[in-house]
Amino acid sequence: MVGSGSTFLDEVRSAYRAQKKLGDGALAQLEDADVHLLLDPESNSIAIIVKHLWGNMLSRWTDFLHSDGEKASRQRDAEFEEARATREQVMAWWEQGWAAALSALDALGPDDLGRTVTIRGEIHTVPRALLRQLTHYANHVGQIVLLAKHARGEAWATLSIPRNRPPQGGGAGGAPPSG
């Protein structure tokens, strides 16, 4: 069981890091004003999405195994209010949130997979909580990529396989499409 638990944790850590890398690639291409681009009045900007991820990551990953993942100090609704944050502030939120998540993930061992954690008063197995958060982050990273690609237009540098070029290494594999 330890081998399979270790493998699962390695795969989960790899998947989280892949999401961060994808977001890093999109964020690196932005101009300062791009972080506040809104597609319509009801949409979220990259700044809002990153602020939300930051708040979620700090709440979920601080004391991950021992306290509810929805900390009383978190102000979730405020995460969705447009803050005229600088690009540097947005990047600081991004890095701080991911540092909290990846540090907590790296601290987990195979024995922790049999434990439970609480998120918003609901009990989750550790694997379920890990996958719940990974799915949540992947959705928001996808939004960031879409908005960044839209903002950069013709200047966008693809983060995966360029169009009309087969994947390297033979076979049908390769990176998943990301824009």
Phi, psi and omega in degrees: 000325182299319179300314181290325176295319178296318179297315178301312180297319177299317180294318179295315178300318179298318181293319176297314181296326177295321177294318178297316181298318178298313177296319177303316181296323178288313182296326182295337183272355187279146166275163183306312184291338183298332183292346181250007179300132174242132177284331176199169185299338181264358183272169177256141175279169174300321179301316179294316181299315180295319178298320177296314178301316179303310180298318179296313183296317178297320181292311185290320191264344176287121180058044188311312186276350192237349180221160180303136181292349175254092184291145180298333182281347182289138177242077187304314182300324179294336179296336183261007174270134181295123175250129179282055180289150175286163176301322179298320178294318179300316180294325177295318176300314181303308183293318180295317179297311180295324178299318179296314182295310185291326177296315179295319177298317181294336180279346181284143175240169181306325180294336180289341182294339178271359182271173174237156175227164180245134175228117182054041178079357181259133180280133177229145167293157178301313177302319179297317179297319179298316181288325176301312182290321179301315179297316179300312182294321179298321177299314182287324176297321175300320177296318179299315179299314179301312181294320179295317179297317178298315182295321186275338177054234183297338181279353182297132173256119184304149180258001179223219183281122178299151178301148176062024174228125180291153176297148178282156175090007179073167179077179184263006184285211183113181181292148177293151180299135179221001179112000000 
